[in-house]
Amino acid sequence: MSQLNKKINERRFIKRLSFAEKLQVIEYFKNGMKNKDLSEKYKVRHSAISKNHSQQRLNTTNTRKQ
């Protein structure tokens, strides 16, 4: 389930980018996220995704405990 949520979030993130930015992001992931310029540029958006994802994870673990 969390894998599905992650994919949905990534799709939402990519939809907001222009075509040129999408190509850059694809290259960025292909190169193992080693490109410093791009990592600085997209850091905010990535952290927003991972923050949201970890929040969803926390929510699911909290409900399991109850």
C-alpha positions as CSV (number, residue, x, y, z in Angstrom):
1,M,0.0,0.0,0.0
2,S,2.7,2.5,0.9
3,Q,4.5,1.6,-2.3
4,L,1.4,2.6,-4.2
5,N,1.1,5.9,-2.2
6,K,4.7,6.7,-3.0
7,K,4.1,6.2,-6.7
8,I,1.0,8.4,-6.6
9,N,3.0,11.1,-4.9
10,E,5.8,10.9,-7.4
11,R,3.3,11.2,-10.2
12,R,1.7,14.3,-8.7
13,F,5.2,15.8,-8.2
14,I,6.2,15.1,-11.8
15,K,2.9,16.5,-13.2
16,R,3.7,19.9,-11.8
17,L,6.9,20.2,-13.7
18,S,7.5,21.4,-17.2
19,F,8.6,18.9,-19.9
20,A,12.3,20.1,-19.7
21,E,12.2,19.7,-15.9
22,K,10.7,16.2,-16.3
23,L,13.6,15.1,-18.5
24,Q,16.1,16.6,-15.9
25,V,14.4,14.7,-13.1
26,I,14.5,11.4,-15.0
27,E,18.2,12.0,-15.7
28,Y,18.7,12.8,-12.1
29,F,17.2,9.5,-10.9
30,K,19.0,7.5,-13.6
31,N,22.3,8.9,-12.4
32,G,21.6,7.8,-8.9
33,M,20.9,11.3,-7.7
34,K,24.5,12.4,-8.0
35,N,24.0,15.6,-9.9
36,K,24.6,18.4,-7.3
37,D,22.9,21.2,-9.2
38,L,19.8,19.3,-9.7
39,S,19.7,17.9,-6.2
40,E,19.8,21.5,-4.9
41,K,17.1,22.6,-7.3
42,Y,14.7,19.8,-6.5
43,K,15.6,19.3,-2.8
44,V,12.6,21.1,-1.5
45,R,10.1,19.1,-3.6
46,H,11.8,15.8,-2.8
47,S,11.8,16.6,0.9
48,A,8.1,17.5,0.7
49,I,7.4,14.1,-0.9
50,S,9.4,12.1,1.6
51,K,8.0,14.1,4.5
52,N,4.4,13.4,3.3
53,H,5.3,9.7,2.8
54,S,6.8,9.4,6.3
55,Q,3.8,11.1,7.7
56,Q,1.5,8.6,6.0
57,R,3.7,5.8,7.4
58,L,3.4,7.2,10.9
59,N,-0.4,7.4,10.5
60,T,-0.6,3.7,9.5
61,T,1.6,2.6,12.4
62,N,-0.4,4.7,14.9
63,T,-3.7,3.1,13.8
64,R,-2.2,-0.4,14.1
65,K,-1.2,0.2,17.7
66,Q,-4.7,1.2,18.7
